[in-house]
Amino acid sequence: MVEKAYRPDYRRVVVRTSDGETIQGSINIASKERVSDIFTKQENPFIVMKDVYFRENRLDTLIVNKTFIVWAEPLD
């Protein structure tokens, strides 16, 4: 039996946090079907965002607590 090789599948999203911050970046949905699955079907309380634009800065990685996300919008 051959296992399927893991391949990341990054999607661009914008999220707004409860303190009014807007964060744009990429999230890996490789094991999920849709971007919304990351927010609704995953038990992990955090999302990892790559290539992030936050407060007029570019960050490689940002870890966001899903509890503080008010809305999310896929850009792809």
DSSP file (Angstrom, degrees, kcal/mol; ACC not computed):
  #  RESIDUE AA STRUCTURE BP1 BP2  ACC     N-H-->O    O-->H-N    N-H-->O    O-->H-N    TCO  KAPPA ALPHA  PHI   PSI    X-CA   Y-CA   Z-CA
    1    1 A M              0   0    0      0, 0.0     2,-0.5     0, 0.0     0, 0.0   0.000 360.0 360.0 360.0 129.9    0.0    0.0    0.0
    2    2 A V        -     0   0    0      3,-0.0     2,-0.2     0, 0.0     3,-0.0  -0.860 360.0-136.3-102.1 127.0    1.4    3.4   -1.0
    3    3 A E        -     0   0    0     -2,-0.5     2,-0.3     1,-0.1     3,-0.0  -0.561  25.8-107.4 -81.2 145.6    0.6    6.4    1.2
    4    4 A K        -     0   0    0     -2,-0.2     2,-0.1     1,-0.1    -1,-0.1  -0.545  38.0-115.9 -70.8 130.4   -0.4    9.6   -0.4
    5    5 A A        -     0   0    0     -2,-0.3     2,-0.4     1,-0.1    -1,-0.1  -0.433  29.2-112.6 -69.3 139.9    2.5   12.2   -0.2
    6    6 A Y        +     0   0    0     -2,-0.1    -1,-0.1    -3,-0.0    25,-0.0  -0.581  38.5 178.9 -74.5 129.2    1.7   15.2    1.9
    7    7 A R        -     0   0    0     -2,-0.4     2,-0.0    23,-0.1    -3,-0.0  -0.985  25.6-127.6-132.6 122.8    1.5   18.4   -0.2
    8    8 A P        -     0   0    0      0, 0.0     2,-0.4     0, 0.0    20,-0.1  -0.380  16.3-161.9 -66.3 148.5    0.6   21.7    1.4
    9    9 A D        -     0   0    0     -2,-0.0    20,-2.8     2,-0.0     2,-0.3  -0.834  11.7-163.0-133.5  92.9   -2.2   23.6   -0.3
   10   10 A Y  E     -A   28   0A   0     -2,-0.4     2,-0.4    18,-0.2    18,-0.2  -0.590   6.5-172.1 -85.5 137.8   -2.0   27.3    0.7
   11   11 A R  E     -A   27   0A   0     16,-2.5    16,-2.5    -2,-0.3     2,-0.3  -0.984  24.2-120.6-127.3 139.0   -4.9   29.7    0.3
   12   12 A R  E     +A   26   0A   0     -2,-0.4    63,-3.1    14,-0.2    64,-0.8  -0.602  39.5 169.9 -78.9 135.9   -4.9   33.4    0.8
   13   13 A V  E     -AB  25  74A   0     12,-3.2    12,-2.4    -2,-0.3     2,-0.4  -0.958  28.7-144.8-140.9 159.3   -7.4   34.8    3.4
   14   14 A V  E     -AB  24  73A   0     59,-2.1    59,-2.9    -2,-0.3     2,-0.4  -0.996  21.9-172.7-120.7 132.6   -8.2   37.9    5.3
   15   15 A V  E     -AB  23  72A   0      8,-2.9     8,-2.8    -2,-0.4     2,-0.4  -0.943  13.7-150.1-124.0 149.4   -9.3   37.7    8.9
   16   16 A R  E     -AB  22  71A   0     55,-2.4    54,-3.1    -2,-0.4    55,-1.2  -0.971  16.8-147.4-116.0 132.7  -10.6   40.4   11.3
   17   17 A T  E >   - B   0  69A   0      4,-2.6     3,-2.2    -2,-0.4    52,-0.2  -0.535  28.7-104.8 -97.2 165.9  -10.0   40.0   15.0
   18   18 A S  T 3  S+     0   0    0     50,-2.4    51,-0.1     1,-0.3    -1,-0.1   0.691 119.9  58.4 -64.9 -18.8  -12.2   41.1   17.8
   19   19 A D  T 3  S-     0   0    0     49,-0.3    -1,-0.3     2,-0.1    49,-0.0   0.318 123.7-102.3 -92.6   9.2   -9.9   44.0   18.6
   20   20 A G  S <  S+     0   0    0     -3,-2.2     2,-0.2     1,-0.3    -2,-0.1   0.447  73.1 143.2  90.9   1.2  -10.4   45.3   15.0
   21   21 A E        -     0   0    0     33,-0.0    -4,-2.6    -5,-0.0     2,-0.5  -0.493  39.0-147.9 -74.6 143.7   -7.1   44.2   13.5
   22   22 A T  E     -A   16   0A   0     -6,-0.2    33,-0.5    -2,-0.2     2,-0.4  -0.963  15.3-172.3-113.1 128.9   -7.1   43.0    9.9
   23   23 A I  E     -AC  15  54A   0     -8,-2.8    -8,-2.9    -2,-0.5     2,-0.4  -0.980   5.5-167.7-125.3 129.5   -4.7   40.2    9.0
   24   24 A Q  E     +AC  14  53A   0     29,-2.2    29,-3.3    -2,-0.4     2,-0.3  -0.965  32.2 111.7-117.7 133.9   -4.0   39.0    5.5
   25   25 A G  E     -A   13   0A   0    -12,-2.4   -12,-3.2    -2,-0.4     2,-0.4  -0.956  58.8 -75.6-173.6-170.5   -2.0   35.8    4.8
   26   26 A S  E     -AC  12  50A   0     24,-2.8    24,-2.8    -2,-0.3     2,-0.4  -0.893  32.0-166.0-112.2 138.7   -2.0   32.2    3.6
   27   27 A I  E     -A   11   0A   0    -16,-2.5   -16,-2.5    -2,-0.4     2,-0.6  -0.938  23.7-121.1-120.9 148.4   -3.3   29.2    5.5
   28   28 A N  E     +A   10   0A   0     20,-0.5   -18,-0.2    -2,-0.4     3,-0.2  -0.775  31.1 170.4 -90.5 118.0   -2.6   25.5    4.6
   29   29 A I    >   +     0   0    0    -20,-2.8     3,-2.4    -2,-0.6    -1,-0.1   0.097  32.5 129.6-109.6  21.9   -5.8   23.6    3.9
   30   30 A A  T 3  S+     0   0    0      1,-0.3    -1,-0.1   -21,-0.1   -23,-0.1   0.808  77.7  39.2 -50.1 -40.1   -4.1   20.4    2.6
   31   31 A S  T 3  S+     0   0    0     -3,-0.2    -1,-0.3   -22,-0.1     2,-0.2   0.449 113.3  66.9 -92.5   1.7   -6.0   18.0    4.8
   32   32 A K  S <  S-     0   0    0     -3,-2.4     3,-0.1     1,-0.1    -3,-0.1  -0.705  73.4-135.3-116.5 168.3   -9.3   19.9    4.5
   33   33 A E  S    S+     0   0    0     -2,-0.2     2,-0.3     1,-0.2    -1,-0.1   0.824  83.8  18.0 -90.3 -36.5  -11.7   20.5    1.6
   34   34 A R  S >> S-     0   0    0      1,-0.1     3,-0.7     0, 0.0     4,-0.6  -0.881  74.5-112.1-135.7 162.3  -12.4   24.2    2.0
   35   35 A V  H >> S+     0   0    0     -2,-0.3     3,-1.4     1,-0.2     4,-0.7   0.896 115.8  60.7 -59.7 -41.1  -11.0   27.2    3.8
   36   36 A S  H >> S+     0   0    0      1,-0.3     4,-1.8     2,-0.2     3,-0.7   0.782  91.1  68.5 -61.3 -26.5  -14.0   27.3    6.1
   37   37 A D  H <>>S+     0   0    0     -3,-0.7     4,-2.1     1,-0.2     5,-0.6   0.826  91.6  60.8 -61.7 -31.0  -13.1   23.8    7.4
   38   38 A I  H <<5S+     0   0    0     -3,-1.4    -1,-0.2    -4,-0.6     4,-0.2   0.865 113.2  36.8 -62.4 -35.4  -10.0   25.3    9.1
   39   39 A F  H <<5S+     0   0    0     -4,-0.7    -2,-0.2    -3,-0.7    -1,-0.2   0.734 130.2  27.2 -90.5 -24.5  -12.3   27.5   11.2
   40   40 A T  H  <5S+     0   0    0     -4,-1.8    -3,-0.2     1,-0.0    -2,-0.2   0.743 124.1  35.8-112.6 -28.5  -15.2   25.1   11.8
   41   41 A K  T  <5S+     0   0    0     -4,-2.1     2,-0.5    -5,-0.3    -3,-0.2   0.412  93.9  89.2-111.4   1.2  -14.0   21.5   11.7
   42   42 A Q      < -     0   0    0     -5,-0.6    -4,-0.0    -4,-0.2     0, 0.0  -0.871  58.4-155.9-105.4 131.3  -10.6   21.6   13.2
   43   43 A E        +     0   0    0     -2,-0.5    -1,-0.1     2,-0.0    -5,-0.0   0.746  63.8 105.5 -76.8 -23.9  -10.2   21.2   17.0
   44   44 A N        -     0   0    0      1,-0.2    -2,-0.1     2,-0.1    22,-0.1  -0.367  66.8-144.9 -58.9 128.7   -6.9   23.1   17.2
   45   45 A P  S    S+     0   0    0      0, 0.0    21,-3.1     0, 0.0    22,-0.5   0.519  76.4  64.4 -76.3  -1.8   -7.7   26.6   18.7
   46   46 A F  E     - D   0  65A   0     19,-0.3     2,-0.4    20,-0.1    19,-0.2  -0.882  63.3-153.7-122.2 151.2   -5.0   28.2   16.5
   47   47 A I  E     - D   0  64A   0     17,-2.5    17,-2.7    -2,-0.3     2,-0.6  -0.955  16.2-139.3-116.8 145.2   -4.4   28.8   12.8
   48   48 A V  E     - D   0  63A   0     -2,-0.4   -20,-0.5    15,-0.2     2,-0.4  -0.909  18.9-165.7-104.2 123.7   -1.0   29.3   11.4
   49   49 A M  E     - D   0  62A   0     13,-3.1    13,-2.5    -2,-0.6     2,-0.3  -0.907   0.1-161.4-112.5 137.5   -0.7   32.0    8.7
   50   50 A K  E     +CD  26  61A   0    -24,-2.8   -24,-2.8    -2,-0.4    11,-0.2  -0.769  69.8  20.0-112.6 159.5    2.3   32.3    6.4
   51   51 A D  E    S-     0   0A   0      9,-1.8     2,-0.3    -2,-0.3    -1,-0.2   0.941  89.1-171.7  47.4  60.3    3.4   35.4    4.3
   52   52 A V  E     - D   0  59A   0      7,-2.3     7,-2.7    -3,-0.2     2,-0.5  -0.607  28.6-158.1 -94.4 140.4    1.4   37.7    6.5
   53   53 A Y  E     +CD  24  58A   0    -29,-3.3   -29,-2.2    -2,-0.3     2,-0.3  -0.982  30.2 157.3-112.8 117.9    0.6   41.4    6.1
   54   54 A F  E >   -CD  23  57A   0      3,-2.4     3,-1.4    -2,-0.5   -31,-0.1  -0.976  64.1  -9.2-148.4 123.6   -0.3   42.8    9.5
   55   55 A R  T 3  S-     0   0    0    -33,-0.5     3,-0.1    -2,-0.3    -1,-0.1   0.903 127.7 -55.4  53.2  45.8   -0.1   46.4   10.7
   56   56 A E  T 3  S+     0   0    0      1,-0.2     2,-0.3    -3,-0.0    -1,-0.3   0.673 118.7 109.8  61.8  20.5    1.7   47.5    7.5
   57   57 A N  E <   -D   54   0A   0     -3,-1.4    -3,-2.4     2,-0.0     2,-0.5  -0.875  64.8-133.0-119.4 155.3    4.4   44.9    8.2
   58   58 A R  E     -D   53   0A   0     -2,-0.3     2,-0.3    -5,-0.2    -5,-0.2  -0.951  26.3-175.2-108.3 126.1    5.2   41.6    6.4
   59   59 A L  E     -D   52   0A   0     -7,-2.7    -7,-2.3    -2,-0.5     3,-0.1  -0.897  27.8-140.9-118.6 147.9    5.8   38.6    8.6
   60   60 A D  E    S+     0   0A   0     -2,-0.3    -9,-1.8     1,-0.3     2,-0.3   0.934  87.4   6.0 -69.4 -46.7    6.9   35.1    7.7
   61   61 A T  E     -D   50   0A   0    -11,-0.2     2,-0.4   -10,-0.1    -1,-0.3  -0.998  59.2-179.3-143.2 140.7    4.5   33.4   10.2
   62   62 A L  E     -D   49   0A   0    -13,-2.5   -13,-3.1    -2,-0.3     2,-0.5  -0.990  15.5-150.8-139.8 132.3    1.8   34.4   12.5
   63   63 A I  E     -D   48   0A   0     -2,-0.4     2,-0.4   -15,-0.2   -15,-0.2  -0.912  18.6-166.6-105.4 123.8   -0.2   32.1   14.8
   64   64 A V  E     -D   47   0A   0    -17,-2.7   -17,-2.5    -2,-0.5     2,-0.5  -0.920  21.7-127.0-118.2 133.2   -3.7   33.4   15.5
   65   65 A N  E >   -D   46   0A   0     -2,-0.4     3,-1.6   -19,-0.2   -19,-0.3  -0.672  16.4-146.2 -75.9 120.8   -6.1   32.2   18.2
   66   66 A K  G >  S+     0   0    0    -21,-3.1     3,-1.6    -2,-0.5    -1,-0.1   0.736  92.2  73.5 -62.4 -23.3   -9.4   31.4   16.4
   67   67 A T  G 3  S+     0   0    0    -22,-0.5    -1,-0.3     1,-0.3   -21,-0.1   0.813  98.2  47.7 -58.8 -30.1  -11.4   32.5   19.5
   68   68 A F  G <  S+     0   0    0     -3,-1.6   -50,-2.4   -51,-0.1     2,-0.6   0.313  85.2 107.4 -98.2   8.1  -10.6   36.1   18.6
   69   69 A I  E <   -B   17   0A   0     -3,-1.6   -52,-0.3   -52,-0.2     3,-0.1  -0.783  41.0-179.0 -90.2 124.2  -11.5   35.9   14.9
   70   70 A V  E     -     0   0A   0    -54,-3.1     2,-0.3    -2,-0.6   -53,-0.2   0.868  68.4  -8.7 -87.9 -43.5  -14.7   37.7   14.1
   71   71 A W  E     -B   16   0A   0    -55,-1.2   -55,-2.4     2,-0.0     2,-0.3  -0.984  56.6-156.9-151.6 160.4  -14.8   36.9   10.3
   72   72 A A  E     -B   15   0A   0     -2,-0.3   -57,-0.2   -57,-0.2   -36,-0.0  -0.996   5.2-165.3-139.7 142.4  -12.6   35.4    7.6
   73   73 A E  E     -B   14   0A   0    -59,-2.9   -59,-2.1    -2,-0.3     2,-0.2  -0.977  17.6-135.0-132.6 120.7  -12.7   35.9    3.9
   74   74 A P  E     -B   13   0A   0      0, 0.0   -61,-0.3     0, 0.0    -2,-0.0  -0.489  12.0-166.0 -68.1 141.2  -11.0   33.6    1.3
   75   75 A L              0   0    0    -63,-3.1   -62,-0.2    -2,-0.2   -64,-0.0   0.593 360.0 360.0-102.7 -15.6   -9.2   35.6   -1.4
   76   76 A D              0   0    0    -64,-0.8    -1,-0.1     0, 0.0   -63,-0.1   0.454 360.0 360.0 -85.4 360.0   -8.6   32.8   -3.9
